[in-house]
Amino acid sequence: MRLTTKTDFCLRVLIYLQTHPGKSKIQEIADTYQISKNHLSVAVNKLSELGYVTSVSGPKGGIEFNPKFADTTVGELVKKIEDMDIVECFNRETNTCTLSPQCRLKKMLSGASMSFIKELEKYKIKELI
């Protein structure tokens, strides 16, 4: 499995916010990790949409980790952000694979994906730091 950049950035934001209590600016985080502020903003928007961070606009604003999500697992977060359809046949609506009826690969990949998420579900967001 390979996580998308968005998921990577979401996890980095949660690590940063837990190690820097109080409001932080996206630019600060981008500077710390030497990554694009625009790309980081997409991750922060997703985290805000999911409730993992609270966001306040304006000059005195910033983002903060929402401690209600400290006991949520890393696996739960990854499932909410990642597209777990790692091959075409995982998505019934867009599947055009002609091998589907006799192919056993789907079951193997599904098991591998579930194992990946199960491993991440052993760890809580608060354990990222």
C-alpha positions as CSV (number, residue, x, y, z in Angstrom):
1,M,0.0,0.0,0.0
2,R,1.0,3.5,-0.6
3,L,-0.7,6.4,1.1
4,T,-1.5,9.5,-1.0
5,T,0.2,12.8,-0.3
6,K,-3.0,14.1,1.1
7,T,-3.1,11.4,3.8
8,D,0.6,11.9,4.5
9,F,0.0,15.6,5.0
10,C,-3.1,15.0,7.2
11,L,-1.0,12.8,9.5
12,R,1.8,15.4,9.6
13,V,-0.7,18.1,10.5
14,L,-2.0,16.0,13.4
15,I,1.5,15.3,14.6
16,Y,2.4,19.0,14.4
17,L,-0.8,20.2,16.2
18,Q,-0.4,17.7,19.0
19,T,3.2,18.8,19.6
20,H,2.3,22.5,19.3
21,P,-0.7,23.1,21.5
22,G,-2.8,26.1,20.8
23,K,-3.6,27.7,17.4
24,S,-1.1,27.2,14.6
25,K,-1.0,28.7,11.1
26,I,-0.9,26.5,8.0
27,Q,2.1,28.5,6.8
28,E,4.0,27.6,10.0
29,I,3.4,23.9,9.5
30,A,4.3,24.1,5.8
31,D,7.5,25.9,6.6
32,T,8.4,23.3,9.3
33,Y,7.9,20.4,6.9
34,Q,9.1,22.3,3.9
35,I,6.0,21.5,1.9
36,S,3.6,23.5,-0.2
37,K,1.1,25.6,1.7
38,N,-1.5,25.0,-1.0
39,H,-1.2,21.2,-0.8
40,L,-1.2,21.4,3.0
41,S,-4.4,23.5,2.9
42,V,-6.2,20.7,1.1
43,A,-5.2,18.3,3.9
44,V,-6.3,20.8,6.6
45,N,-9.6,21.4,4.9
46,K,-10.2,17.6,4.9
47,L,-9.3,17.3,8.6
48,S,-11.5,20.2,9.4
49,E,-14.4,18.7,7.4
50,L,-13.9,15.4,9.4
51,G,-13.7,17.3,12.7
52,Y,-10.1,16.4,13.5
53,V,-9.1,20.0,13.6
54,T,-10.9,23.2,14.5
55,S,-10.3,26.2,12.3
56,V,-10.7,29.9,13.0
57,S,-10.4,32.4,10.1
58,G,-8.8,35.8,10.3
59,P,-5.5,37.3,11.5
60,K,-5.9,35.9,15.0
61,G,-7.2,32.6,13.7
62,G,-5.5,29.3,13.1
63,I,-6.0,25.6,13.4
64,E,-6.0,23.4,16.5
65,F,-6.2,19.7,17.1
66,N,-9.6,18.6,18.3
67,P,-8.9,16.4,21.4
68,K,-12.2,14.5,20.9
69,F,-10.4,12.6,18.2
70,A,-7.3,11.6,20.3
71,D,-8.7,8.1,20.7
72,T,-9.7,7.6,17.1
73,T,-7.5,5.1,15.3
74,V,-5.1,6.0,12.6
75,G,-6.8,3.3,10.5
76,E,-10.2,5.1,10.9
77,L,-8.7,8.3,9.6
78,V,-6.9,6.6,6.7
79,K,-10.2,4.9,5.6
80,K,-11.9,8.3,5.6
81,I,-9.2,9.9,3.4
82,E,-7.9,7.2,1.1
83,D,-9.6,5.6,-1.8
84,M,-9.4,2.0,-0.8
85,D,-10.4,0.8,-4.3
86,I,-6.8,-0.1,-5.1
87,V,-7.7,-1.9,-8.3
88,E,-10.6,-1.2,-10.7
89,C,-12.7,-4.2,-9.8
90,F,-13.1,-3.0,-6.2
91,N,-15.6,-0.4,-7.4
92,R,-18.7,-2.1,-8.8
93,E,-19.9,1.1,-10.5
94,T,-16.8,1.7,-12.6
95,N,-15.5,-1.9,-12.9
96,T,-15.0,-2.8,-16.6
97,C,-12.5,-5.7,-15.9
98,T,-13.3,-8.7,-18.0
99,L,-11.4,-11.0,-15.7
100,S,-13.8,-10.4,-12.7
101,P,-15.8,-13.7,-12.8
102,Q,-12.7,-16.0,-12.6
103,C,-10.1,-13.8,-11.1
104,R,-8.9,-14.5,-7.5
105,L,-6.6,-11.5,-7.3
106,K,-9.4,-9.3,-6.0
107,K,-9.8,-11.5,-2.9
108,M,-6.0,-11.5,-2.3
109,L,-5.7,-7.7,-2.6
110,S,-8.8,-7.1,-0.5
111,G,-7.3,-9.2,2.3
112,A,-4.0,-7.3,2.0
113,S,-5.9,-4.0,2.2
114,M,-7.9,-5.1,5.2
115,S,-4.6,-6.3,6.9
116,F,-3.1,-2.9,6.3
117,I,-6.0,-1.0,7.8
118,K,-6.3,-3.5,10.7
119,E,-2.6,-2.8,11.6
120,L,-3.3,1.0,11.5
121,E,-6.3,0.5,13.7
122,K,-4.0,-0.7,16.5
123,Y,-2.8,2.9,16.9
124,K,-4.6,6.0,18.1
125,I,-4.2,9.5,16.8
126,K,-2.7,10.5,20.2
127,E,0.0,7.8,19.7
128,L,1.3,9.6,16.6
129,I,3.5,11.6,19.0
